[in-house]
Amino acid sequence: MVIDDVASDDSTNYPLTLLIGLDDQLHLTLRYLPDFFDESYAQALLGRLETLLTEIGETPSTAVGDVEVMTAPERALVLESWNDTSHPVVGGLLLDGFDSVVGVCSGSRAVVFGDEVLSYGEFDERVNRFARYLIGLGVGPESLVGLAVRRSVDLLVGLYAIVRAGGAWVPLDPDAPSSRNEYVLDSADPVCVVSTERDGFVASGRRVVCVDVVDVSGFSGARVSDVDRRSPLRASNTAYVIFTSGSTGRPKGVAVSHAAIVNQLEFMQGEYRLTSSDVYLQKTATTFDVSLWGFFMPLRVGAVLVLASADGHRDPGYLASVIDDQGVSVTDFVPTMLSTFSSLVDPGLLGSLRDVLVIGEALPVEAVREFGLVSSARLHNLYGPTEAAVSFTFADVTAAGSGTVVSIGVPEWNCRVFVLDSRLRPVAVGVAGELYLSGVQLARGYVGRPDLSADRFVASPFGSGERMYRTGDLVRWNSIGELEYIGRTDFQVKFRGQRIELGEIE
C-alpha cells in the first residue's frame, strides 16, 4: 500500500519553538505565542542565531561563547543609550540639605513620635549639643559609632548627632541575638555605642552612651562645623556602615559615603518632589538602608517626619491610623508588608497618601493590584542592594496591576546598569544576565574585608574602568529599556526585604 497524500503541521503549545529543516540548505522557522513575545523580539532572536551559525560555519574553531551576536546598534543601546543618566548634582554632606532649611523652618514641626513633637530649631539644638559631646569622646571623620536605639526621638537625635560630629553610624538592633551584635561590634570596632537607658543595650567592654540621660547642657547648641570636628569632613568620608547578610558567609559591613547618599537623595527629591507641606511616615528599621529615606528626605525640605512606634511597622491598623491622623503623604513598604497592609486596611484612612515607595523584594503583580483597590496613591517600585545607597533603579508601577510583570525600571541619576554574561559581555534585549551596577552611589566596599570587596566590586570593562558591583541578581532588558527581575544566581535568603544568613537563626 502506498500513501502519498499525508500532510503534517509542526506546532506546539510552547511560548517559543524553533523548527529546523535540512535539505540542500538549513531552514529555520521560529514560532511564538504573541501573549509572550512580539514580532520584533522573534526577528532579533533569529538574527542572532543566524549570526552565530554563520560565524561557526566560517570559523569552526571559534568557541560559541566568543561569538558576538549583538549588532553594534544593539550594543550601543544597552550600554549607552539606556545608561544616559548624567545629571548635575551639587555635591556635599548628608546634612547640608537639613542645614539649609533649619533657619527658615525653625519653629515648624520637624519630628513627631506619638505625643512628642520637636520643631526644627529644637531638634537642631539637641543634635548639635550631643554631637559636641561625641566629638569629645573622639568621634570624627572615618570613625564609627554604634547606634542601638529603638525607634524614638532619641534615635533620630543620636543618628543626626553622629553624622554632625563627622562619624559614621553602625546600626544595631537591640532585639537581635547578642551573638550577631557582638560580631558587628568586633568587626566595626566603634569609638562608642549610642543607646538609651530604657533600651538597656549591653556592649561588653565598650563605652555605651545613653543619649536620653547624658548631660549635654554644658555644650553649645550652635551649628557644629569643621572647626569643632577633629578634622575636616568630606563628601568622600563614610557616612554609615550597615552589616548585611547574604550567601557569602558571615555578615559584612558595607561602608557608604556622604556623596553616595547625597546623590540618592537629590534624585529622590527630583523625582518625587517633597515639599514643606509633606508628611513622611518613617517605619523602617535602622538596620535596613531603606530607613535613610524616611530619616533624611523630609528634613531636607522642611517637611514633617513622623516616626512609627517601635513595633508599629508590623501593625496595618496602627499604620493606617497614623496615616489618617497625621495626614501622611509619603511612606515606604517592602512588598510582603504592602500585601498584608492592603488586605487588612480601611481604605477610608488612606486619603492623604500621594506616593508609596516599594523596595526590598520582587514586587508581584498581585500586590500592585491589591494596593490599587485600597488607595489611589502612586506606587513606585525601586531596586537596590545594600552595596549601593539605597536604590539604583526606579519605575512608576501604579498601572502595572493589569500586566504580567512588574518592572524594576531604569537607572537613577548618575547610575549605570549592565546586564552581562559570565564573560562580562552585555547580553541582548530579552536575554537573562547578571546585573552589575556602576556609578556614584556604589558603596566604598566592605569594612575590613578587602578580599570580599575585590570579589564583588570589580573593574568595569566599559568606559574609563570605573568599579562595578556584581549583584548576583538575574534580570533582563525589556523592549522599552526597563529591567525585569528574574531571580538569583545563588541561594540568598530574604525576610521582609532584609538579607539573612541561615546560620544566624537562633
Buried (B, 14 or more C-beta within 10 A) or exposed (E): EEEEEEEEEEEEEEEBBEEEEEEEEEEEEBBBEEEEBEEEBBEBBBBBBEBBEEBBEEEEEEEEEEBEBBBEEBBEBBBEEBBEBEEEBEBBBBBBBBBBBBEEBBEBBBBBBEEEBBBBBBBBBBBBBBBBBBBEBBBBBBBBBBBBBBBBBBBBBBBBBBBBBBBBBBBBBBEBEEEBBBBBBEBBEBBBBBBBEBBEBBBEEBEBBBBBEBEBEEBEBEBBEEEBBBEEBBBEBBBBBBBBBBBBEBBBBBBBBBBBBBBBBBBBBEBBEBEEEBBBBBBBBBBBBBBBBBBBBBBBBBBBBBBBBBEBBBBBEBBBBBBBEBBBBBBBBBBBBBBBBBEEBEEEBBEBBBBBBBBBBBBBBEBBBBBBEBBEBBBBBBBBBBBBBBBBBBBBBBEBBEEEBBBBBBBBBBBBBBBBEEEBBBBBBBBBBBBBBBBBBBBBBBBBBEEBBEEBBBEBEBEEEEBBBBBBBBBBBBEEBBBBBBEBBEEBBBEBBBBBBEEBEE
